[in-house]
Amino acid sequence: MTAADTPVPPTGRYQAGIIIPQPAQPNLLAVVADIDDTAAPGPLLAELGQTVLALTAGTEPRLLGLPPGDLTITIGVGPRIVQKAPAAKTAGVELPGTADLPQFSREQVAAQARGGDLLIQLCAGDALVLPVAAAALLDQAGARVTERWRQSARRGPNTAVAPGRTAPRNLLGFLDGIIGPATTAEQHGDLWLDAPAQVAGGTIAVVRRMELNIQRFAALSVPEQEAVFGRRRDTGVPLSGGTIATNPDLGAKTPDGRYLIPADAHARRAHANVVGVGLMLRRSYSIDDPSPGLLFISFQNDLRTFTATLTHMDASDALLAFTKTTASATFLILPGFDRTRALGSTLFE
């Protein structure tokens, strides 16, 4: 049995599709939608959770006989829905997930592609199963939801970073997502929410679609490209040396006093220690429609991890000169669920 044929458990403390499976499946479909003001989010999410169980088990007729294989479905809700949750009034503190993303530079985001109430992230080894499973979920939701936008995407070939950890290449030829919360301690510290109880086991997702100016980047020499990222293109090793898993040495200099990792290199400008935030888990995917680019998805337990990082990058990150953001949203990824504990029940019951 191949990895693509191996079922991924959809239940537990955390939703699947974030840290399991590892490595992540090669294909993704993200669907962003709005929830009608007259619809009760609690029952809607509970129904979607039951549909997820049926789809991943292969017992859902709307799957049209396709084998689900390693299908995972991850569901989150946007700030407007979190703010309406009964738990937002009873928690005694502001719930994570109530804050929205600010606007950043280098964005050309249409109103339809900014924000949203519902995220459905579907991943699988078989790309064919993703739109069929998405159609089943949207059919279950019916008139209660209206789709805003969707994006199909694919991860590049995986390269080993460390035991049990891999990173894919992006359309610029570089390895993507090398640094992130890999150990259990790092995941508890930077990835998963543990309080208040209503969101424990959840996390905060940021979803952004970006166009990449591949032609302009390809016109650079390889050393110039590596200076943009701060890593070797072929191996992913930091320009400061070591191995792909080595933390970049941001203080390392040449004999004449120049930083080995340039001041505007992505590896420096986005480094968690430089920004003063925690680590973010990135499951980024390459896209070629509507334009070649990247579907950036990060998971973190504090939205500031993303917003502070991008604010710091905005000042002088060399990589941003080759990007343009065309969609942007943030969601509270709901805590895990099972057959007796409905999806979203901790927030909406």
C-alpha positions in Angstrom: 0.0 0.0 0.0 1.4 3.4 -1.0 1.2 6.6 1.1 -1.6 7.9 -1.2 -3.6 4.7 -0.5 -3.2 4.9 3.3 -6.1 6.5 5.2 -5.3 9.4 7.5 -7.4 9.4 10.7 -9.7 12.4 10.6 -10.5 12.5 14.4 -8.5 13.4 17.4 -7.4 16.4 19.4 -6.3 18.2 16.3 -7.8 18.2 12.8 -5.9 16.3 10.1 -4.1 18.1 7.3 -1.8 20.2 9.5 0.9 18.0 11.0 -0.4 14.8 9.6 0.3 13.2 7.2 4.0 13.8 7.0 5.1 14.6 4.4 2.1 16.4 3.3 0.1 15.1 0.3 1.1 16.6 -3.0 -2.3 18.0 -4.0 -4.5 20.6 -2.3 -7.7 22.4 -3.0 -8.6 25.4 -0.8 -12.2 26.7 -0.8 -13.1 30.0 0.8 -16.8 30.8 1.4 -19.2 33.0 3.3 -21.8 31.8 5.7 -25.3 33.3 5.4 -26.3 35.6 8.2 -29.5 33.5 8.8 -27.6 30.2 9.1 -26.6 28.9 12.5 -22.9 28.1 12.4 -23.0 25.3 15.0 -25.4 22.9 13.1 -23.6 23.7 9.8 -20.2 22.8 11.2 -21.5 19.7 12.9 -23.0 18.5 9.5 -19.8 19.3 7.7 -17.8 17.3 10.3 -20.1 14.3 9.8 -19.6 14.6 6.0 -15.8 14.7 6.6 -16.0 11.4 8.5 -18.0 9.8 5.6 -15.8 11.2 2.9 -12.6 10.0 4.5 -14.1 6.6 5.3 -15.2 6.2 1.7 -18.9 5.7 2.7 -20.2 9.0 1.4 -22.3 8.4 -1.8 -21.4 11.9 -3.1 -17.8 10.7 -3.4 -19.1 8.9 -6.6 -17.2 5.7 -5.8 -13.7 7.3 -5.8 -11.4 5.8 -3.2 -10.5 8.6 -0.6 -7.0 7.2 0.0 -5.1 9.7 2.1 -7.7 12.5 1.8 -7.7 15.0 4.7 -10.2 17.8 5.2 -9.4 20.7 7.5 -12.1 23.3 8.4 -11.7 26.8 9.8 -13.9 29.8 10.4 -13.2 33.4 9.8 -13.1 36.3 12.3 -16.8 37.3 11.8 -18.0 33.9 12.7 -15.7 33.6 15.7 -17.0 36.9 17.0 -20.6 35.6 16.8 -19.8 32.4 18.7 -21.4 31.9 22.1 -17.9 31.1 23.4 -16.8 34.6 22.5 -19.0 35.9 25.3 -18.4 33.2 27.9 -14.6 32.7 27.5 -13.8 35.8 29.6 -11.0 36.8 27.2 -10.9 37.7 23.6 -10.9 34.5 21.6 -8.1 33.8 19.2 -9.4 34.0 15.7 -11.5 37.2 16.2 -8.8 39.5 14.7 -8.6 40.0 10.9 -5.5 40.5 8.8 -4.5 44.1 8.0 -3.7 45.2 4.5 0.0 45.0 3.5 2.0 46.4 0.6 2.3 44.6 -2.7 -1.3 43.5 -2.5 -3.8 43.6 -5.4 -6.6 41.8 -3.7 -10.1 42.1 -5.0 -12.9 42.4 -2.5 -14.1 38.9 -3.3 -10.7 37.5 -2.5 -10.2 39.2 0.9 -11.4 37.6 4.1 -14.2 35.0 4.3 -16.2 33.0 6.9 -15.3 29.4 6.0 -12.1 27.6 4.9 -12.2 24.1 3.6 -8.7 22.7 2.9 -8.7 19.4 1.1 -5.4 17.5 0.5 -4.8 14.1 -1.1 -2.3 12.1 -3.1 -5.0 11.8 -5.8 -6.0 15.2 -7.2 -9.1 13.8 -8.8 -10.8 13.2 -5.4 -10.5 16.8 -4.2 -13.1 18.7 -6.3 -15.5 15.8 -5.8 -15.1 15.9 -2.0 -15.4 19.7 -2.0 -18.7 19.4 -4.0 -20.1 17.0 -1.4 -19.3 19.4 1.4 -20.7 22.4 -0.4 -23.8 20.4 -1.3 -24.2 19.5 2.4 -24.0 23.2 3.3 -26.4 24.2 0.6 -27.7 27.7 0.5 -26.2 28.4 3.9 -22.8 29.1 2.2 -21.7 31.1 -0.8 -18.3 30.3 -2.3 -15.9 33.2 -2.7 -12.9 31.7 -4.4 -11.0 28.4 -4.6 -7.5 27.4 -5.5 -6.0 24.1 -6.7 -2.3 23.7 -5.9 0.5 21.2 -5.8 3.6 20.7 -3.7 6.9 20.2 -5.5 9.2 17.2 -4.9 10.2 16.7 -1.3 13.8 17.1 0.0 14.7 15.6 3.4 15.5 18.3 6.0 15.8 16.1 9.1 14.4 12.7 10.1 10.7 12.9 9.5 10.9 16.3 8.0 10.8 17.4 4.3 10.5 20.6 2.3 9.2 21.0 -1.3 10.7 23.2 -4.0 8.7 26.2 -5.2 8.4 27.7 -8.7 11.6 29.8 -8.1 13.6 26.6 -7.7 14.2 27.0 -3.9 13.2 24.8 -1.0 10.2 26.2 0.8 9.2 25.9 4.5 12.5 24.5 5.9 12.2 26.2 9.3 9.1 25.5 11.4 7.8 24.0 14.7 9.0 20.4 14.2 9.3 19.0 17.7 6.4 18.4 20.1 7.6 21.1 22.4 7.8 23.6 19.5 4.3 22.7 18.3 2.9 23.2 21.7 4.7 26.5 22.0 4.1 28.0 18.6 1.4 26.0 16.7 -1.4 24.7 18.8 -3.8 26.8 20.9 -4.1 25.5 24.5 -6.4 28.2 26.0 -9.1 29.2 26.4 -10.7 25.7 26.5 -13.1 26.6 23.7 -10.3 26.7 21.2 -7.8 24.3 22.7 -6.6 22.0 20.0 -7.1 24.6 17.2 -4.7 26.9 15.5 -4.7 30.1 13.4 -4.3 29.8 9.7 -3.3 32.5 7.2 -4.1 31.8 3.6 -2.6 34.0 0.8 -2.3 33.6 -2.9 0.7 35.2 -4.6 1.8 35.7 -8.1 5.5 35.1 -8.7 7.5 37.0 -11.4 9.4 33.9 -12.5 10.9 35.6 -15.6 12.4 38.4 -13.7 13.8 36.1 -11.0 15.2 33.8 -13.6 17.1 36.7 -15.2 19.3 36.9 -12.1 22.5 34.9 -11.8 22.4 31.9 -9.4 24.5 33.8 -6.7 22.0 36.7 -7.0 19.1 34.4 -6.6 20.7 32.8 -3.6 21.3 36.3 -2.1 17.5 36.9 -2.3 16.7 33.8 -0.3 19.8 33.6 1.9 20.2 29.9 1.0 21.9 27.7 -1.6 19.5 26.9 -4.5 20.6 23.3 -5.0 20.8 22.2 -1.3 18.8 24.7 0.8 21.9 25.2 3.0 22.1 28.7 4.6 24.7 30.9 3.0 26.3 31.0 6.4 27.1 27.3 6.1 26.2 24.1 7.8 23.5 21.7 6.6 20.0 22.3 5.4 18.7 21.8 9.0 21.3 24.3 10.4 19.8 27.5 11.8 21.1 30.4 9.7 24.0 32.2 11.4 22.9 35.8 10.9 26.1 37.2 12.4 28.5 35.4 10.1 30.5 37.7 7.9 33.1 37.5 5.1 36.7 38.5 5.9 36.0 42.0 4.5 33.0 42.4 6.9 30.0 41.6 4.7 27.2 39.5 6.0 27.2 36.0 4.5 23.4 36.2 4.6 22.6 39.7 3.1 20.7 42.2 5.1 17.7 42.0 2.8 17.8 38.2 2.4 14.5 36.4 3.0 16.2 34.0 5.5 17.1 37.1 7.6 14.1 39.3 7.3 11.6 36.5 8.0 13.7 34.8 10.8 11.6 34.4 14.0 14.4 35.5 16.3 14.9 38.7 14.3 11.2 39.5 14.2 10.7 38.5 17.9 7.9 36.0 17.3 7.3 32.3 17.4 7.7 29.8 14.6 5.0 29.3 11.9 4.2 26.0 10.2 4.1 26.5 6.5 2.4 24.1 4.1 3.0 26.1 0.9 1.9 25.0 -2.6 2.8 26.0 -6.1 0.1 27.1 -8.5 -0.2 27.9 -12.2 -3.7 29.2 -12.4 -4.8 32.0 -12.7 -1.1 32.9 -12.8 2.1 31.1 -11.8 2.7 31.6 -8.1 2.3 30.3 -4.6 -0.6 29.4 -2.3 0.9 30.3 1.1 -0.7 28.6 4.1 0.8 29.1 7.5 -0.4 27.8 10.9 0.5 29.5 14.2 -1.1 30.0 17.6 -0.7 33.8 17.5 -1.8 35.8 14.5 1.0 38.3 15.4 3.5 35.6 14.3 2.4 36.2 10.8 1.6 39.9 10.8 4.8 41.0 12.6 6.9 38.8 10.2 5.3 40.3 7.1 5.5 43.8 8.5 9.3 43.2 9.0 9.6 41.7 5.6 7.7 44.7 4.0 10.5 47.0 5.0 13.3 45.4 2.9 12.9 41.7 2.1 14.4 41.1 -1.4 12.0 38.3 -2.1 8.9 40.5 -2.0 10.1 42.3 -5.1 9.1 39.2 -7.1 5.7 38.7 -5.5 2.2 40.1 -5.7 -0.6 39.0 -3.3 -4.0 38.5 -4.9 -6.0 36.8 -2.1 -5.7 37.0 1.7 -7.6 35.6 4.7 -7.2 34.3 8.2 -9.2 31.5 9.9 -9.5 29.8 13.3 -8.9 26.2 12.5 -11.3 24.4 14.8 -10.2 21.9 17.4 -10.3 18.3 16.5 -13.6 16.3 16.7 -14.9 12.7 16.6 -18.2 10.9 16.2 -19.4 12.0 19.7 -17.8 15.4 19.8 -19.1 17.5 16.9 -16.9 19.8 14.8 -17.2 23.3 16.2 -19.0 22.2 19.3 -16.6 23.8 21.8 -17.4 27.2 20.2 -21.1 27.0 19.2 -22.8 24.8 21.8 
